[in-house]
Amino acid sequence: MNSTTLTAPEQFQFQVPHWLQECLLAEEKGNNEDNHLVCSAFQFAYQLHEGQYRKSGEPYIGHPVAVAGLLRDLGGDSAMIAAGFLHDVVEDTETTIEEIEERFGAEVRQLVEGVTKLSKFNFSSKTERQAENFRRMFLAMAKDIRVIVVKLADRLHNMRTLQPLRPEKQKRIALETREIFAPLANRLGIGCFKWELEDLSFKYLEPEAYRKIQGLVAEKRVDREARLEKVIELLRERLRKIGINVFEVKGRPKHLYGIYHKMYRLQKEFTEIYDLAGVRIIVNTNEECYRTLAVAHDAFKPIPGRFKDYIGLPKPNRYQSLHTTVVGLHGRPLEIQIRTLEMHQVAEYGIAAHWKYKETGGSNFTKSTSEDEKFTWLRQLLEWQKELKDSQEYIDSLKDNLFEDDVYVFTPKGDVIALAQGATAVDFAYRIHTEVGNHMKGARINGRWSVLDTPLKNGDIVEIVTSKNSHPSLDWLNFAVTPSARNRIRQWYKRSHRDENVARAQKLLEKELGKSSLEALLKSDPMQTVAGRCNYQNVEDLLAALGYGEITLNQVVNKLREEIKAQQPPEEETEFQPELPPQTQAKDIKSDRGDRSPIIGIEGMVYYVAGCCNPVPGEPIIGIVTRSAKGISIHRQGCPNVEGVPGERLIPVSWNRSNANGRPQTYPVDIQIEAIDRVGVLRDILARLSDENINVRNAGVKTSFGKPALIFLSVDVTDRQQLECSIKKIRNMCDILNIRRITEADNL
Ligand code: MN
């Protein structure tokens, strides 16, 4: 520690709180690392804020010291307390965040940086929805929950010292506190912060009502306290008799805003909801809670419908207790809360209870040494989720409030806009107004011109620059993510670019169907039918829709193909007749080439199967060169007609049907398929081939964005009939745009 800095409490112009005095004294003696961090953060803040004063005239340092104290009371670790001291130095002094890191490490830097960032926003919300957006953004932005807790402590102290400010400013800050900060404290379960924030907001927002209720509560106090004393005595005695060890039975002050809220909500007079008397009983175990409840219901008459078991079903913020209302002495309703000590700590400190009570050692601070303890708020919440998996309400609220993949950005005026993750300035513009989107010229994000497809980040300030002559571009559909923006871009195109859209659609179809046939196709009956099936008046409307992307090329082409198929006579089967009809009498048969020929030895030659002996695959055969145009005649070996034929006219041939294993001889075929690119399309094709007993040797898929998938298959088939049958089956799948063999010799 620097010896020139102030070390004795007497030297300060403000009241150094007792705990801080102790820290400073301990620092002189020992070398506790945590204590050192706290003390040096205090001294640094003290020097930087020197000469600064609050509205009240007090030295400014009193504020950070009070914030640090609140965090310490909450059980915050040394980094949090240090951040409490330093939370205003980056904003209010010349210090940079880098200097904070240099002096106090990365952890303190992150906390101070987080708080500073949140302080920059002006949370003057206009509607409840806006307020909810602010709260969500708060949670989304603070990666470390401790940032929010520091911010809440800052706000609590500001609310405690709001008096010297001008009334308008008081009201603005109080409203923000009621709408943003009190609900946040509640969400984190920090009851003690929530109640005080609510009462202080109440005081400044509705001063008359506040004073009235304050007066009413004070007026009855003596009466009430006397009655409560008796009730407490009675309960204590009865619990002692059955052996329940009571930590505390206490009259419970109810906070003023709660009373007011209840009056307002139930539209009742103060006297009507005069269940101000509340008793809290703190016992050891869950089981004792229920036994205590039984005792209370035995001693006093319970009011039906007022019992709530928040132990069995905890509140979303983890609050647990048994609540009941009984008819107390003098016929007055009496609210009783029963809970364990642990539940009480959670009720008061919420998320912070974990820090405050996990250590019982004598140290002043809990220390975040192990990685485990440096949890992020998210991990902490996840732990709760695990613990409370019974509570659907809790899980739902987490999903609802914390895990939504939303991104929160600002308008230049400071309104928060929630957009889907990945949203861009285009989505933002259309969210503001359709016309803003339709005339968007460019966007400034955080003051800088940005490319339109830049995904927005939490906290970005987005400014849309419009011009009368600017219009949407179809290209925006490539990065606009919100459905409303996408629809409006399409709508705009639909309205303003009909001719262009029709032309674009014609080009698309030309590419797919060929230029020569397109003109006729567009006038054809199938095309008319397709337009009708797609709910368009005529073909031109259909083309316009295709042009601006309301329907896809695939949809049109598939429907068109179906219609053409339906309106034409069935395909001729002859082309794919088996190659070797055994009964054919001297019929000419075109030969196949290469090893795909059914008969080996006469590749490329014209042949026919002789009617005299009708050889079938498997039988030994021989070819005879004839003088006719029919080419070579194929005979069974031993056929009488072969005898006497001169040797030079005989050709040795054999069937290409079976291999040595007796399995059908197969021939490799390459197929190319164009298909709509969807998950599982290849699997479905392969399944159909497998049904046909066709072996697939090789399969490959080529996809490129916005285009049909190209599938390449190498299959083994026994004959063309089998191949054609399979191809038909595949072609009939709804996803298939085109299928063909990739051999020029084939005319499939
Ligand atoms: Mn502050």
Residues whose N, C-alpha, C, O or C-beta is under 5 A from the ligand:
A	BS01	MN	D88 D154
